[in-house]
Amino acid sequence: MRRLGFVNQARLATLVGLLCVVAGCGRGQTPVPAGAQLVHVSVIGTEVRLDPATAPAGDIYVVLDTPGSSVSFAQQQRSAEATPGPLTDEDLDRFERGDTQGTAIEGFDDHGCSVEQRAEDRGRMGPCGNVFKIVLTQGKYAFFTGSLEGEPGDEPRSVTVLEVVP
């Protein structure tokens, strides 16, 4: 096996360093692009709030403003093969009653990170960051907290709608 000389090792280290800068190596080191569409999500007690509640279609950066909180996101998906998309008014009515049939649900949180890590990565995307990128088409999408089952002892459910416009 041939060993790399010092100059080649230095070049390799520089190349790896540059790749990390470009690819965003490290925890939560991916910045939000300048001018990006931000939707701030706050959890106040058991209520979820959006600011703004309307956004243009395309890349949307969800900013979880309440440290240590989690919020869920629902969109329509009629089958495992279907492409997720906006909810109809009927979907939203059913969803608010706890019927999740035909929906795809995902969550956003900053759990699993220390307070220090969350503070360092605040305003960035990544495992400890509080910003999450989603790509949405025109229509309505639901953000929610709490249990959808409504079992005794569950925290109250709060649902708010993001309207995505052309």
N, C-alpha and C positions, 0 to 999 in steps of 0.2 A: 504494500500500500504506500502510495506516495504522499508525503506530508506537504501541506501548504506552507509556503514561506511567509515571513512576517508581513510583507507588503500585500500578498494575496489574502491573508487573514484580515488585514485592515480593510481591504476592498470589500471582502465578504461581509464584514461587520457593518460597514457603511451601507452596503446594498440592503441588508436585512433591516437596518435602522430606517432607511428610506421607505422600504416596503411597509414597515409598521406605521409610519407617518401617513402614507397614502391609504393603506387598508384600515387604519384605525385600531392598531393593536392596543391591548390594554383594556382595562375595565372602564366602560362608560366614556370612552374618549372620542365618540362620534358627535361632532357639533351639529346643531340644527342649521341648515342653509339660511343665509341671509335672505330676508324677505319671505320666508316660508309662511304658509297659512297655519297659524296656531289656534287650537281650541283648548282653552283652559278648563280643567275639570276639578271642581272642589267638592269635597265631602264634608258637610257641616252637620255634625250629629249623625242622623240616619238619612239625610237628604243629599242627593247629588245635584250639582248645578254646573251648567256649561256657560262659557263666555268666550266667544259669541255662540249663540244657539243656531246660527246659520253660517255655512261656509261654502265656498265654491268647490265644485267637483275636482278631483285630482288628488295630489299628495296632501295629506292633512297630518299635522303633527299634534298629537294629543299630549298635553302637558298636565301631569297629575300634580296639582298644587298643594295637596294636603299630605305632608310626609307621613309615612307609615300606613297610609290608607290603601284600599283596593277598590276598584270599580270594574264592573263587567260591561261588555259591549255585545249587542245582539244585532244580527242582520239576517235577512231571509236566505235560507238554503233548503230547498224542498227535498233534496236527496244528497247522498254522499258524493255523487258525481256532478251535481249542479254547481254552478259558479255562485258564490255568495253575492248578495246584492241588497238593495233597499227593501224595507218592510212596507207593506200596504197598510192602509188605515185599518183594515180588518185584522191584519197580523198584529198591529199595535194594540187594538182592543183586546184581542185574545191574550197577548203577551202580558198586558197589565193585569189580567185576571189570573196569571200564572201558567197559561198554556204556552209551552215553548215548542210545540210541534212545528216543524218546518223552519226552525231557526238555527243559526250557528252562533255559538256563544264563546267569547274569549274574555280574558281578564287582563287588566293592567294593574301592576303594583310595584312597589320597591322593596318588598320583603326579602329577607335573606341577606341583607346588607347591613353593615353597622351604621350607626348615626354618622360617623365620620365619613364613611364611604359615600353615603347618600349626599352629604353636604359637599364633598369633593366633586361629585358627578351631577349635581343639580343643574338643570338646563341642558343636559346632554342625553343622547341615546346610549343605551347599553344596559348591562345587567343591573347596575346600581343607579342608573340615570332615571329621571322622572319624565322623559319624553319618549313617545312611541309613535312611529310612522305607520299610517294606514292609508290605503288608496281607495277612495270611494267615488261611486258614480251618483248621479242625481237621484234624490229620493230621501227617505227618512230612515234613521238608524236610532237604536235605543241604547242609552247608557243607564246602568242601574246598580243599586246596592241592595243588600238584604237578600233574604231567602225568597225564591220563587214558589216554593211549596206551601208557604204559609202555615207551617206546623206550629202548634202551641209552643211558646218560648222562643221562637225565631224572632230576630230583629225585624222591624217593619221594612217593607220594600219601598224603594223610591225609584221611580222611572222618569227619565227626562229624554226628550227627543232632539237629535241633531238633524236639522234639515239641510241637505246638500243641494245646492242650486247650480245651474249650468255655468 
